[in-house]
Each structure stands twice: as C-alpha cells, then as structure tokens.
Amino acid sequence: MSAAAIEARLRQALAPSAIEVVDDGHLHVGHAGAREGGHYTVKLRSERFRGLSRLQRHRLVYDSLGPLAALGVHALAVRAYAADEDS
C-alpha cells in the first residue's frame, strides 16, 4: 500500500473536499511494527463527516480502506473534519 493508493480509496469512498496522506515510515525505522507495514497520517475534509462523532468518523475512514493489515498498513493516524470545521 502506498500513500497514493490510500488517497485514491478515500477519494472514491468519501469524496473529500481536501485530503492529505503522508507516509510516516521514515519516523519508524527500526520500530518492530515497521516490518509489518507502513505508517501513515491522513487528514481529510468531507461532508460525509457532518454530524458524526470522532469515533464514527474514524470508523468510516477505516471501513473505506478495508482490512489495513492486508493492505500493508501497520498504523494509521486520522484527522477527519466536516467541510466547515476548523482543523
């Protein structure tokens, strides 16, 4: 899995007005989990998040990506906002 592939899946599923996916792998070199997959940070805005709690937003992101381990993702940090919210 790459940052571009994560972004493509989230664009398709959530139609974000803004999205940024950062590969944080360089921060985890030597970490045991680095062997199990990549580390990423996702920041996105979508109308799909309006009225949802933080937990519900994160679940929506995870559900949009599917099983992370199968995709080669060890860790995913999520910052999800509705279109009109401050980050």
WOVENNOR-V414651 format. One record per residue. SS is DSSP state (hx for helix, st for strand, lp for the rest). PHI is phi in whole degrees, 0 to 359 (* if undefined). Layout:
SS:PHI
SS:PHI
//
This chain:
lp:*
lp:235
hx:301
hx:295
hx:291
hx:298
hx:300
hx:299
hx:296
hx:290
hx:299
hx:294
hx:279
hx:244
lp:45
lp:291
lp:278
st:209
st:208
st:218
st:239
st:244
st:277
lp:264
hx:305
hx:297
hx:278
hx:238
lp:301
lp:91
lp:288
hx:305
hx:291
hx:296
hx:285
lp:268
lp:151
st:280
st:242
st:223
st:242
st:240
st:235
st:210
st:239
lp:205
hx:297
hx:297
hx:271
lp:302
lp:80
lp:263
lp:288
hx:302
hx:298
hx:297
hx:296
hx:297
hx:299
hx:296
hx:296
hx:299
hx:297
hx:292
hx:271
lp:85
lp:295
lp:298
hx:300
hx:293
hx:268
lp:83
st:251
st:268
st:217
st:222
st:265
st:239
st:234
st:242
st:229
lp:288
lp:304
lp:260
lp:269
lp:282
lp:262
//
